[in-house]
Amino acid sequence: MDKPNVVLGVSGGIAAYKACELLRRLTESGHDVRVVPTASALHFVGEATWSALSGHPAGTEVWESVHEVPHVRIGQRADLVVVAPATADMLAKAAHGLADDLLTNTLLTARCPVVFAPAMHTEMWENAATQENVATLRRRGAIVIEPAVGRLTGVDTGKGRLPEPGEIFEVCRRVLARGAEGAAADLAGRHVVVSAGGTREPLDPVRYLGNRSSGKQGYALARTAVARGARVTLVAANSELPDPAGADVVHVGTAVQLREAVLKAAADADAVVMAAAVADFRPAHYAEGKIKKRDGAEPEPVALVRNPDVLAELSAERARPGQVVVGFAAETDHVLENGRAKLARKGCDLLVVNEVGERRTFGSETNEAVVLAPDGTETPVPYGPKEALADTVWDLVARRLA
């Protein structure tokens, strides 16, 4: 099979060195990559590096190899264009259709999905001009990944850091897969909220009540939504997974904290997907010191109280008209019967029902489920990668939003 053609655009920011790792991941996974740097990018990483790693010349000018018409051909032949890092200057040029070098010409001629991974100082990212340029690009169907929060140039810290190359690669991989189906950015302009992981309810400073959820399904939902053009808020409970590129991640611990974060994020969300395993109960009393074992005595019973039912609350009190709410039901027996009862009880638009156990689903890279709707519709998702289930969920959500 022909290798997918990927154009890696690199603009002039200090994060340009990280694009080398992205290039390596793309080439090692079977993609034919042509690097198109800007002249400024070559101040950070030289042309010889890009050429050696990609196996193709890495020019910046439209006047090189003119007989091949590179300013047109590179974009025409691409299956994906990803610009990482994308500086504020590059975003402005792309939004206004400027074409003063090979990369900006390539962006104008590309008819494939385009991904921008911004990297700049916080003040530049938050500037009204940059935000308007980002909104323009997204409105036209480009996928602009939200930058990460972290250490920037010098001593500065804030939002504007280039996401990790491995996470940008995952977005590119998903965009290529969706692009083949002609629906790469069907969530463009939408804000979605995803919860992931498992809440933990502390007994004392050392112990807690928890569950086996790893957060992998919720993270797959977040990554897939980013690749389909959405602005994503991920509320992550006790997950050790790396933050997905392009998602605003809110880390929480308990069910009460998760409820607060989800309700806040859902205020302007088009869809909320509750994939987290939220504890139904919490200890009625928290011991300020470690609970000690007493010789010859049985432990005191642990009294429990109910946690808030976040899914039912979201379903009953929609933050905005037309908001789609999706729940997850992890069952160990009578899976569909219990799922249908839970769907009716919770009042959500869709319920993803799957069978779980000590060696099923939790912590696995795979899943299988049935998505239930109030009208009796059942959408089975066969055993496979968790991102396949994520795509099915977003397919169903996108139809309702449309």
Contacts in CASP RR format, 6 or more apart in sequence:
PFRMAT RR
TARGET T0000
AUTHOR 0000-0000-0000
METHOD contacts of the structure
MODEL  1
MDKPNVVLGVSGGIAAYKACELLRRLTESGHDVRVVPTASALHFVGEATW
SALSGHPAGTEVWESVHEVPHVRIGQRADLVVVAPATADMLAKAAHGLAD
DLLTNTLLTARCPVVFAPAMHTEMWENAATQENVATLRRRGAIVIEPAVG
RLTGVDTGKGRLPEPGEIFEVCRRVLARGAEGAAADLAGRHVVVSAGGTR
EPLDPVRYLGNRSSGKQGYALARTAVARGARVTLVAANSELPDPAGADVV
HVGTAVQLREAVLKAAADADAVVMAAAVADFRPAHYAEGKIKKRDGAEPE
PVALVRNPDVLAELSAERARPGQVVVGFAAETDHVLENGRAKLARKGCDL
LVVNEVGERRTFGSETNEAVVLAPDGTETPVPYGPKEALADTVWDLVARR
LA
3 30 0 8 1.000
3 31 0 8 1.000
3 32 0 8 1.000
4 30 0 8 1.000
4 31 0 8 1.000
4 32 0 8 1.000
4 79 0 8 1.000
4 80 0 8 1.000
4 176 0 8 1.000
5 31 0 8 1.000
5 32 0 8 1.000
5 34 0 8 1.000
5 77 0 8 1.000
5 78 0 8 1.000
5 79 0 8 1.000
5 80 0 8 1.000
6 26 0 8 1.000
6 31 0 8 1.000
6 32 0 8 1.000
6 33 0 8 1.000
6 34 0 8 1.000
6 78 0 8 1.000
6 79 0 8 1.000
6 80 0 8 1.000
6 81 0 8 1.000
6 82 0 8 1.000
6 172 0 8 1.000
6 176 0 8 1.000
7 33 0 8 1.000
7 34 0 8 1.000
7 35 0 8 1.000
7 36 0 8 1.000
7 74 0 8 1.000
7 75 0 8 1.000
7 78 0 8 1.000
7 80 0 8 1.000
7 81 0 8 1.000
7 82 0 8 1.000
7 106 0 8 1.000
7 110 0 8 1.000
8 19 0 8 1.000
8 22 0 8 1.000
8 23 0 8 1.000
8 26 0 8 1.000
8 33 0 8 1.000
8 34 0 8 1.000
8 35 0 8 1.000
8 36 0 8 1.000
8 54 0 8 1.000
8 82 0 8 1.000
8 83 0 8 1.000
8 84 0 8 1.000
9 19 0 8 1.000
9 35 0 8 1.000
9 36 0 8 1.000
9 37 0 8 1.000
9 38 0 8 1.000
9 81 0 8 1.000
9 82 0 8 1.000
9 83 0 8 1.000
9 84 0 8 1.000
9 103 0 8 1.000
9 106 0 8 1.000
10 16 0 8 1.000
10 19 0 8 1.000
10 35 0 8 1.000
10 36 0 8 1.000
10 37 0 8 1.000
10 38 0 8 1.000
10 41 0 8 1.000
10 45 0 8 1.000
10 50 0 8 1.000
10 83 0 8 1.000
10 84 0 8 1.000
10 85 0 8 1.000
11 37 0 8 1.000
11 38 0 8 1.000
11 40 0 8 1.000
11 41 0 8 1.000
11 83 0 8 1.000
11 85 0 8 1.000
11 86 0 8 1.000
11 87 0 8 1.000
11 89 0 8 1.000
11 90 0 8 1.000
11 103 0 8 1.000
12 37 0 8 1.000
12 38 0 8 1.000
12 40 0 8 1.000
12 41 0 8 1.000
12 43 0 8 1.000
12 44 0 8 1.000
12 85 0 8 1.000
12 87 0 8 1.000
12 90 0 8 1.000
13 40 0 8 1.000
13 41 0 8 1.000
13 44 0 8 1.000
13 85 0 8 1.000
13 87 0 8 1.000
13 119 0 8 1.000
13 120 0 8 1.000
14 44 0 8 1.000
14 119 0 8 1.000
14 153 0 8 1.000
15 84 0 8 1.000
15 85 0 8 1.000
15 119 0 8 1.000
15 161 0 8 1.000
15 162 0 8 1.000
16 37 0 8 1.000
16 41 0 8 1.000
16 44 0 8 1.000
16 45 0 8 1.000
16 85 0 8 1.000
17 44 0 8 1.000
17 45 0 8 1.000
18 84 0 8 1.000
18 85 0 8 1.000
18 162 0 8 1.000
18 164 0 8 1.000
18 165 0 8 1.000
19 35 0 8 1.000
19 45 0 8 1.000
19 84 0 8 1.000
19 85 0 8 1.000
19 165 0 8 1.000
20 45 0 8 1.000
20 49 0 8 1.000
20 53 0 8 1.000
21 165 0 8 1.000
21 166 0 8 1.000
22 82 0 8 1.000
22 84 0 8 1.000
22 165 0 8 1.000
22 166 0 8 1.000
22 168 0 8 1.000
22 169 0 8 1.000
22 172 0 8 1.000
23 33 0 8 1.000
23 35 0 8 1.000
23 50 0 8 1.000
23 53 0 8 1.000
23 54 0 8 1.000
24 53 0 8 1.000
25 165 0 8 1.000
25 166 0 8 1.000
25 169 0 8 1.000
26 33 0 8 1.000
26 169 0 8 1.000
26 172 0 8 1.000
27 33 0 8 1.000
27 53 0 8 1.000
27 54 0 8 1.000
29 169 0 8 1.000
29 173 0 8 1.000
33 54 0 8 1.000
33 56 0 8 1.000
34 54 0 8 1.000
34 56 0 8 1.000
34 58 0 8 1.000
34 74 0 8 1.000
34 78 0 8 1.000
35 50 0 8 1.000
35 51 0 8 1.000
35 53 0 8 1.000
35 54 0 8 1.000
35 56 0 8 1.000
35 58 0 8 1.000
36 58 0 8 1.000
36 59 0 8 1.000
36 60 0 8 1.000
36 74 0 8 1.000
36 102 0 8 1.000
36 103 0 8 1.000
36 106 0 8 1.000
37 45 0 8 1.000
37 46 0 8 1.000
37 47 0 8 1.000
37 50 0 8 1.000
37 58 0 8 1.000
37 59 0 8 1.000
37 60 0 8 1.000
37 103 0 8 1.000
38 60 0 8 1.000
38 90 0 8 1.000
38 101 0 8 1.000
38 103 0 8 1.000
39 60 0 8 1.000
39 101 0 8 1.000
40 87 0 8 1.000
41 60 0 8 1.000
42 60 0 8 1.000
47 58 0 8 1.000
47 59 0 8 1.000
50 58 0 8 1.000
51 57 0 8 1.000
51 58 0 8 1.000
57 64 0 8 1.000
57 65 0 8 1.000
59 102 0 8 1.000
60 101 0 8 1.000
60 102 0 8 1.000
60 103 0 8 1.000
61 101 0 8 1.000
61 102 0 8 1.000
62 70 0 8 1.000
62 71 0 8 1.000
62 101 0 8 1.000
62 102 0 8 1.000
62 105 0 8 1.000
64 70 0 8 1.000
64 102 0 8 1.000
70 102 0 8 1.000
71 99 0 8 1.000
71 102 0 8 1.000
71 105 0 8 1.000
71 106 0 8 1.000
71 109 0 8 1.000
72 105 0 8 1.000
72 109 0 8 1.000
74 102 0 8 1.000
74 106 0 8 1.000
74 109 0 8 1.000
75 81 0 8 1.000
75 106 0 8 1.000
75 109 0 8 1.000
75 110 0 8 1.000
75 111 0 8 1.000
75 112 0 8 1.000
76 109 0 8 1.000
76 110 0 8 1.000
76 111 0 8 1.000
78 106 0 8 1.000
78 110 0 8 1.000
78 112 0 8 1.000
79 112 0 8 1.000
79 176 0 8 1.000
80 112 0 8 1.000
80 113 0 8 1.000
80 114 0 8 1.000
80 115 0 8 1.000
80 172 0 8 1.000
80 175 0 8 1.000
80 176 0 8 1.000
81 106 0 8 1.000
81 107 0 8 1.000
81 110 0 8 1.000
81 112 0 8 1.000
81 113 0 8 1.000
81 114 0 8 1.000
81 115 0 8 1.000
82 114 0 8 1.000
82 115 0 8 1.000
82 116 0 8 1.000
82 117 0 8 1.000
82 168 0 8 1.000
82 172 0 8 1.000
83 90 0 8 1.000
83 94 0 8 1.000
83 103 0 8 1.000
83 107 0 8 1.000
83 114 0 8 1.000
83 115 0 8 1.000
83 116 0 8 1.000
83 117 0 8 1.000
84 115 0 8 1.000
84 116 0 8 1.000
84 117 0 8 1.000
84 119 0 8 1.000
84 162 0 8 1.000
84 165 0 8 1.000
84 168 0 8 1.000
85 117 0 8 1.000
85 118 0 8 1.000
85 119 0 8 1.000
85 120 0 8 1.000
85 162 0 8 1.000
86 94 0 8 1.000
86 116 0 8 1.000
86 117 0 8 1.000
86 118 0 8 1.000
86 119 0 8 1.000
86 144 0 8 1.000
87 118 0 8 1.000
87 119 0 8 1.000
87 120 0 8 1.000
88 118 0 8 1.000
88 120 0 8 1.000
88 124 0 8 1.000
88 125 0 8 1.000
88 127 0 8 1.000
88 130 0 8 1.000
88 133 0 8 1.000
90 103 0 8 1.000
90 104 0 8 1.000
90 116 0 8 1.000
91 116 0 8 1.000
91 118 0 8 1.000
91 130 0 8 1.000
91 133 0 8 1.000
91 134 0 8 1.000
91 137 0 8 1.000
91 144 0 8 1.000
92 98 0 8 1.000
92 129 0 8 1.000
92 130 0 8 1.000
92 133 0 8 1.000
93 100 0 8 1.000
93 104 0 8 1.000
94 104 0 8 1.000
94 107 0 8 1.000
94 116 0 8 1.000
94 133 0 8 1.000
94 137 0 8 1.000
94 142 0 8 1.000
95 132 0 8 1.000
95 133 0 8 1.000
95 134 0 8 1.000
95 136 0 8 1.000
95 137 0 8 1.000
96 133 0 8 1.000
97 104 0 8 1.000
97 107 0 8 1.000
97 108 0 8 1.000
98 104 0 8 1.000
99 105 0 8 1.000
99 107 0 8 1.000
99 108 0 8 1.000
107 114 0 8 1.000
112 179 0 8 1.000
113 143 0 8 1.000
113 175 0 8 1.000
113 176 0 8 1.000
113 178 0 8 1.000
113 179 0 8 1.000
113 184 0 8 1.000
113 185 0 8 1.000
114 141 0 8 1.000
114 142 0 8 1.000
114 143 0 8 1.000
115 142 0 8 1.000
115 143 0 8 1.000
115 144 0 8 1.000
115 145 0 8 1.000
115 168 0 8 1.000
115 171 0 8 1.000
115 172 0 8 1.000
115 175 0 8 1.000
116 137 0 8 1.000
116 142 0 8 1.000
116 143 0 8 1.000
116 144 0 8 1.000
116 145 0 8 1.000
117 145 0 8 1.000
117 147 0 8 1.000
117 162 0 8 1.000
117 163 0 8 1.000
117 168 0 8 1.000
117 171 0 8 1.000
117 245 0 8 1.000
118 125 0 8 1.000
118 134 0 8 1.000
118 144 0 8 1.000
118 145 0 8 1.000
118 146 0 8 1.000
118 147 0 8 1.000
118 160 0 8 1.000
118 162 0 8 1.000
119 147 0 8 1.000
119 160 0 8 1.000
119 161 0 8 1.000
119 162 0 8 1.000
120 130 0 8 1.000
120 147 0 8 1.000
120 160 0 8 1.000
121 152 0 8 1.000
121 153 0 8 1.000
121 156 0 8 1.000
121 160 0 8 1.000
122 152 0 8 1.000
122 156 0 8 1.000
122 158 0 8 1.000
122 159 0 8 1.000
122 160 0 8 1.000
124 130 0 8 1.000
125 147 0 8 1.000
125 159 0 8 1.000
125 160 0 8 1.000
126 159 0 8 1.000
134 144 0 8 1.000
137 144 0 8 1.000
138 144 0 8 1.000
138 188 0 8 1.000
138 189 0 8 1.000
138 229 0 8 1.000
139 188 0 8 1.000
139 189 0 8 1.000
141 185 0 8 1.000
141 188 0 8 1.000
141 229 0 8 1.000
142 185 0 8 1.000
143 171 0 8 1.000
143 175 0 8 1.000
143 184 0 8 1.000
143 185 0 8 1.000
143 188 0 8 1.000
143 226 0 8 1.000
143 227 0 8 1.000
143 229 0 8 1.000
145 163 0 8 1.000
145 168 0 8 1.000
145 171 0 8 1.000
145 226 0 8 1.000
145 245 0 8 1.000
145 246 0 8 1.000
146 231 0 8 1.000
146 232 0 8 1.000
146 246 0 8 1.000
146 247 0 8 1.000
146 248 0 8 1.000
147 159 0 8 1.000
147 160 0 8 1.000
147 161 0 8 1.000
147 162 0 8 1.000
147 163 0 8 1.000
147 246 0 8 1.000
148 159 0 8 1.000
148 160 0 8 1.000
148 161 0 8 1.000
148 162 0 8 1.000
148 163 0 8 1.000
148 164 0 8 1.000
148 243 0 8 1.000
148 245 0 8 1.000
148 246 0 8 1.000
149 157 0 8 1.000
149 158 0 8 1.000
149 159 0 8 1.000
149 160 0 8 1.000
149 161 0 8 1.000
150 157 0 8 1.000
150 158 0 8 1.000
150 159 0 8 1.000
150 160 0 8 1.000
150 161 0 8 1.000
151 157 0 8 1.000
151 161 0 8 1.000
152 158 0 8 1.000
152 160 0 8 1.000
152 161 0 8 1.000
162 168 0 8 1.000
163 243 0 8 1.000
163 245 0 8 1.000
163 246 0 8 1.000
164 242 0 8 1.000
164 245 0 8 1.000
166 245 0 8 1.000
167 223 0 8 1.000
167 242 0 8 1.000
167 243 0 8 1.000
167 244 0 8 1.000
167 245 0 8 1.000
167 246 0 8 1.000
168 245 0 8 1.000
170 223 0 8 1.000
170 244 0 8 1.000
170 245 0 8 1.000
171 223 0 8 1.000
171 226 0 8 1.000
171 227 0 8 1.000
171 245 0 8 1.000
171 246 0 8 1.000
174 223 0 8 1.000
174 224 0 8 1.000
174 226 0 8 1.000
174 227 0 8 1.000
174 228 0 8 1.000
174 387 0 8 1.000
175 184 0 8 1.000
175 227 0 8 1.000
178 184 0 8 1.000
178 227 0 8 1.000
178 228 0 8 1.000
178 391 0 8 1.000
183 228 0 8 1.000
183 398 0 8 1.000
184 227 0 8 1.000
184 228 0 8 1.000
184 229 0 8 1.000
185 228 0 8 1.000
185 229 0 8 1.000
186 228 0 8 1.000
186 229 0 8 1.000
186 394 0 8 1.000
186 398 0 8 1.000
187 225 0 8 1.000
187 228 0 8 1.000
187 229 0 8 1.000
187 230 0 8 1.000
187 394 0 8 1.000
187 398 0 8 1.000
187 401 0 8 1.000
188 228 0 8 1.000
188 229 0 8 1.000
188 230 0 8 1.000
189 229 0 8 1.000
189 230 0 8 1.000
189 231 0 8 1.000
190 229 0 8 1.000
190 230 0 8 1.000
190 231 0 8 1.000
190 270 0 8 1.000
190 271 0 8 1.000
190 401 0 8 1.000
191 230 0 8 1.000
191 231 0 8 1.000
191 232 0 8 1.000
191 233 0 8 1.000
191 268 0 8 1.000
191 269 0 8 1.000
191 270 0 8 1.000
192 225 0 8 1.000
192 230 0 8 1.000
192 231 0 8 1.000
192 232 0 8 1.000
192 233 0 8 1.000
192 269 0 8 1.000
192 270 0 8 1.000
192 271 0 8 1.000
192 272 0 8 1.000
192 273 0 8 1.000
192 397 0 8 1.000
193 232 0 8 1.000
193 233 0 8 1.000
193 234 0 8 1.000
193 235 0 8 1.000
193 262 0 8 1.000
193 265 0 8 1.000
193 266 0 8 1.000
193 269 0 8 1.000
193 271 0 8 1.000
193 272 0 8 1.000
193 273 0 8 1.000
194 218 0 8 1.000
194 221 0 8 1.000
194 222 0 8 1.000
194 225 0 8 1.000
194 232 0 8 1.000
194 233 0 8 1.000
194 234 0 8 1.000
194 235 0 8 1.000
194 247 0 8 1.000
194 272 0 8 1.000
194 273 0 8 1.000
194 275 0 8 1.000
195 218 0 8 1.000
195 234 0 8 1.000
195 235 0 8 1.000
195 236 0 8 1.000
195 237 0 8 1.000
195 258 0 8 1.000
195 262 0 8 1.000
195 272 0 8 1.000
195 273 0 8 1.000
195 274 0 8 1.000
195 275 0 8 1.000
195 276 0 8 1.000
195 278 0 8 1.000
195 310 0 8 1.000
196 213 0 8 1.000
196 215 0 8 1.000
196 217 0 8 1.000
196 218 0 8 1.000
196 219 0 8 1.000
196 221 0 8 1.000
196 222 0 8 1.000
196 234 0 8 1.000
196 235 0 8 1.000
196 236 0 8 1.000
196 237 0 8 1.000
196 239 0 8 1.000
196 275 0 8 1.000
196 276 0 8 1.000
197 213 0 8 1.000
197 214 0 8 1.000
197 215 0 8 1.000
197 218 0 8 1.000
197 236 0 8 1.000
197 237 0 8 1.000
197 238 0 8 1.000
197 239 0 8 1.000
197 275 0 8 1.000
197 276 0 8 1.000
197 277 0 8 1.000
198 210 0 8 1.000
198 211 0 8 1.000
198 213 0 8 1.000
198 215 0 8 1.000
198 237 0 8 1.000
198 238 0 8 1.000
198 239 0 8 1.000
198 276 0 8 1.000
198 277 0 8 1.000
198 278 0 8 1.000
198 279 0 8 1.000
199 210 0 8 1.000
199 211 0 8 1.000
199 237 0 8 1.000
199 238 0 8 1.000
199 252 0 8 1.000
199 253 0 8 1.000
199 254 0 8 1.000
199 255 0 8 1.000
199 257 0 8 1.000
199 258 0 8 1.000
199 276 0 8 1.000
199 277 0 8 1.000
199 278 0 8 1.000
199 279 0 8 1.000
199 307 0 8 1.000
200 208 0 8 1.000
200 209 0 8 1.000
200 210 0 8 1.000
200 237 0 8 1.000
200 238 0 8 1.000
200 253 0 8 1.000
200 254 0 8 1.000
200 279 0 8 1.000
201 208 0 8 1.000
201 209 0 8 1.000
201 210 0 8 1.000
201 254 0 8 1.000
201 255 0 8 1.000
201 279 0 8 1.000
201 281 0 8 1.000
201 282 0 8 1.000
201 283 0 8 1.000
201 307 0 8 1.000
202 208 0 8 1.000
202 254 0 8 1.000
202 283 0 8 1.000
202 286 0 8 1.000
203 209 0 8 1.000
203 283 0 8 1.000
203 286 0 8 1.000
203 287 0 8 1.000
203 291 0 8 1.000
203 302 0 8 1.000
204 286 0 8 1.000
204 287 0 8 1.000
204 288 0 8 1.000
204 289 0 8 1.000
204 290 0 8 1.000
204 291 0 8 1.000
205 287 0 8 1.000
205 288 0 8 1.000
205 289 0 8 1.000
205 290 0 8 1.000
206 290 0 8 1.000
207 290 0 8 1.000
207 291 0 8 1.000
209 279 0 8 1.000
209 281 0 8 1.000
209 282 0 8 1.000
209 283 0 8 1.000
210 279 0 8 1.000
211 277 0 8 1.000
211 279 0 8 1.000
211 362 0 8 1.000
212 277 0 8 1.000
212 356 0 8 1.000
212 357 0 8 1.000
212 358 0 8 1.000
212 362 0 8 1.000
212 363 0 8 1.000
213 237 0 8 1.000
213 276 0 8 1.000
213 277 0 8 1.000
213 362 0 8 1.000
213 363 0 8 1.000
214 239 0 8 1.000
214 240 0 8 1.000
214 241 0 8 1.000
214 362 0 8 1.000
214 363 0 8 1.000
215 236 0 8 1.000
215 239 0 8 1.000
215 241 0 8 1.000
215 275 0 8 1.000
215 276 0 8 1.000
215 363 0 8 1.000
216 241 0 8 1.000
216 363 0 8 1.000
216 364 0 8 1.000
216 365 0 8 1.000
216 386 0 8 1.000
217 275 0 8 1.000
217 328 0 8 1.000
217 361 0 8 1.000
217 367 0 8 1.000
217 386 0 8 1.000
217 389 0 8 1.000
217 390 0 8 1.000
218 234 0 8 1.000
218 273 0 8 1.000
218 275 0 8 1.000
218 276 0 8 1.000
218 386 0 8 1.000
218 390 0 8 1.000
219 234 0 8 1.000
219 236 0 8 1.000
219 239 0 8 1.000
219 241 0 8 1.000
219 244 0 8 1.000
220 385 0 8 1.000
220 386 0 8 1.000
220 387 0 8 1.000
220 389 0 8 1.000
220 390 0 8 1.000
221 273 0 8 1.000
221 275 0 8 1.000
221 390 0 8 1.000
221 393 0 8 1.000
221 394 0 8 1.000
222 232 0 8 1.000
222 234 0 8 1.000
222 244 0 8 1.000
222 247 0 8 1.000
223 244 0 8 1.000
223 245 0 8 1.000
223 247 0 8 1.000
223 387 0 8 1.000
223 390 0 8 1.000
224 387 0 8 1.000
224 390 0 8 1.000
224 391 0 8 1.000
224 394 0 8 1.000
225 232 0 8 1.000
225 247 0 8 1.000
225 390 0 8 1.000
225 394 0 8 1.000
226 232 0 8 1.000
226 244 0 8 1.000
226 245 0 8 1.000
226 246 0 8 1.000
226 247 0 8 1.000
228 394 0 8 1.000
228 398 0 8 1.000
231 248 0 8 1.000
232 244 0 8 1.000
232 246 0 8 1.000
232 247 0 8 1.000
232 248 0 8 1.000
233 247 0 8 1.000
233 248 0 8 1.000
233 249 0 8 1.000
233 250 0 8 1.000
233 265 0 8 1.000
233 269 0 8 1.000
234 243 0 8 1.000
234 244 0 8 1.000
234 247 0 8 1.000
234 248 0 8 1.000
234 249 0 8 1.000
234 250 0 8 1.000
235 250 0 8 1.000
235 252 0 8 1.000
235 258 0 8 1.000
235 261 0 8 1.000
235 262 0 8 1.000
235 265 0 8 1.000
235 276 0 8 1.000
236 243 0 8 1.000
236 249 0 8 1.000
236 250 0 8 1.000
236 251 0 8 1.000
236 252 0 8 1.000
237 251 0 8 1.000
237 252 0 8 1.000
237 253 0 8 1.000
237 257 0 8 1.000
237 258 0 8 1.000
237 276 0 8 1.000
237 278 0 8 1.000
238 253 0 8 1.000
243 249 0 8 1.000
250 261 0 8 1.000
250 265 0 8 1.000
252 258 0 8 1.000
252 260 0 8 1.000
252 261 0 8 1.000
254 279 0 8 1.000
254 282 0 8 1.000
255 278 0 8 1.000
255 279 0 8 1.000
255 282 0 8 1.000
255 307 0 8 1.000
255 308 0 8 1.000
255 310 0 8 1.000
256 282 0 8 1.000
256 307 0 8 1.000
256 308 0 8 1.000
258 276 0 8 1.000
258 278 0 8 1.000
258 310 0 8 1.000
259 308 0 8 1.000
259 310 0 8 1.000
259 313 0 8 1.000
262 272 0 8 1.000
262 274 0 8 1.000
262 310 0 8 1.000
262 314 0 8 1.000
263 310 0 8 1.000
263 313 0 8 1.000
263 314 0 8 1.000
263 319 0 8 1.000
266 272 0 8 1.000
266 314 0 8 1.000
266 319 0 8 1.000
266 323 0 8 1.000
267 319 0 8 1.000
267 320 0 8 1.000
268 319 0 8 1.000
268 320 0 8 1.000
269 319 0 8 1.000
269 320 0 8 1.000
269 323 0 8 1.000
270 320 0 8 1.000
270 322 0 8 1.000
270 323 0 8 1.000
270 324 0 8 1.000
270 401 0 8 1.000
271 323 0 8 1.000
271 324 0 8 1.000
271 325 0 8 1.000
271 326 0 8 1.000
271 397 0 8 1.000
271 401 0 8 1.000
272 314 0 8 1.000
272 323 0 8 1.000
272 324 0 8 1.000
272 325 0 8 1.000
272 326 0 8 1.000
273 326 0 8 1.000
273 327 0 8 1.000
273 328 0 8 1.000
273 393 0 8 1.000
273 397 0 8 1.000
274 310 0 8 1.000
274 311 0 8 1.000
274 314 0 8 1.000
274 325 0 8 1.000
274 326 0 8 1.000
274 327 0 8 1.000
274 328 0 8 1.000
274 348 0 8 1.000
275 327 0 8 1.000
275 328 0 8 1.000
275 352 0 8 1.000
276 328 0 8 1.000
277 328 0 8 1.000
277 330 0 8 1.000
278 307 0 8 1.000
278 310 0 8 1.000
278 311 0 8 1.000
279 307 0 8 1.000
280 306 0 8 1.000
280 307 0 8 1.000
281 304 0 8 1.000
281 305 0 8 1.000
281 306 0 8 1.000
281 307 0 8 1.000
282 304 0 8 1.000
282 305 0 8 1.000
282 307 0 8 1.000
283 302 0 8 1.000
283 303 0 8 1.000
283 304 0 8 1.000
283 305 0 8 1.000
284 303 0 8 1.000
284 304 0 8 1.000
284 305 0 8 1.000
285 303 0 8 1.000
291 299 0 8 1.000
293 299 0 8 1.000
309 346 0 8 1.000
311 325 0 8 1.000
311 327 0 8 1.000
311 346 0 8 1.000
311 348 0 8 1.000
312 345 0 8 1.000
312 346 0 8 1.000
312 347 0 8 1.000
314 325 0 8 1.000
314 348 0 8 1.000
315 325 0 8 1.000
315 346 0 8 1.000
315 347 0 8 1.000
315 348 0 8 1.000
315 349 0 8 1.000
316 347 0 8 1.000
318 325 0 8 1.000
322 401 0 8 1.000
324 349 0 8 1.000
324 350 0 8 1.000
324 397 0 8 1.000
324 400 0 8 1.000
324 401 0 8 1.000
325 347 0 8 1.000
325 348 0 8 1.000
325 349 0 8 1.000
325 350 0 8 1.000
326 348 0 8 1.000
326 349 0 8 1.000
326 350 0 8 1.000
326 351 0 8 1.000
326 352 0 8 1.000
326 393 0 8 1.000
326 397 0 8 1.000
327 346 0 8 1.000
327 348 0 8 1.000
327 350 0 8 1.000
327 351 0 8 1.000
327 352 0 8 1.000
328 351 0 8 1.000
328 352 0 8 1.000
328 353 0 8 1.000
328 354 0 8 1.000
329 338 0 8 1.000
329 339 0 8 1.000
329 342 0 8 1.000
329 343 0 8 1.000
329 351 0 8 1.000
329 352 0 8 1.000
329 353 0 8 1.000
329 354 0 8 1.000
330 354 0 8 1.000
330 355 0 8 1.000
330 356 0 8 1.000
330 361 0 8 1.000
331 338 0 8 1.000
331 339 0 8 1.000
331 353 0 8 1.000
331 354 0 8 1.000
331 355 0 8 1.000
331 356 0 8 1.000
332 355 0 8 1.000
332 356 0 8 1.000
332 357 0 8 1.000
335 353 0 8 1.000
335 354 0 8 1.000
335 355 0 8 1.000
335 370 0 8 1.000
336 353 0 8 1.000
336 370 0 8 1.000
336 372 0 8 1.000
336 378 0 8 1.000
338 353 0 8 1.000
339 351 0 8 1.000
339 353 0 8 1.000
339 372 0 8 1.000
340 372 0 8 1.000
342 351 0 8 1.000
342 353 0 8 1.000
343 351 0 8 1.000
343 372 0 8 1.000
343 373 0 8 1.000
343 374 0 8 1.000
344 374 0 8 1.000
347 374 0 8 1.000
349 373 0 8 1.000
349 374 0 8 1.000
349 400 0 8 1.000
350 371 0 8 1.000
350 372 0 8 1.000
350 373 0 8 1.000
350 393 0 8 1.000
350 396 0 8 1.000
350 397 0 8 1.000
351 371 0 8 1.000
351 372 0 8 1.000
352 369 0 8 1.000
352 370 0 8 1.000
352 371 0 8 1.000
352 372 0 8 1.000
352 389 0 8 1.000
352 393 0 8 1.000
353 369 0 8 1.000
353 370 0 8 1.000
353 371 0 8 1.000
353 372 0 8 1.000
354 361 0 8 1.000
354 367 0 8 1.000
354 368 0 8 1.000
354 369 0 8 1.000
354 370 0 8 1.000
355 361 0 8 1.000
356 362 0 8 1.000
361 367 0 8 1.000
364 386 0 8 1.000
365 385 0 8 1.000
365 386 0 8 1.000
366 383 0 8 1.000
366 384 0 8 1.000
366 385 0 8 1.000
366 386 0 8 1.000
367 381 0 8 1.000
367 383 0 8 1.000
367 384 0 8 1.000
367 385 0 8 1.000
367 386 0 8 1.000
367 389 0 8 1.000
368 381 0 8 1.000
368 382 0 8 1.000
368 383 0 8 1.000
368 384 0 8 1.000
368 389 0 8 1.000
369 380 0 8 1.000
369 381 0 8 1.000
369 389 0 8 1.000
370 378 0 8 1.000
370 379 0 8 1.000
370 380 0 8 1.000
370 381 0 8 1.000
371 378 0 8 1.000
371 379 0 8 1.000
371 380 0 8 1.000
371 381 0 8 1.000
371 392 0 8 1.000
371 393 0 8 1.000
371 396 0 8 1.000
372 378 0 8 1.000
373 379 0 8 1.000
373 396 0 8 1.000
379 392 0 8 1.000
379 396 0 8 1.000
381 388 0 8 1.000
381 389 0 8 1.000
381 392 0 8 1.000
END
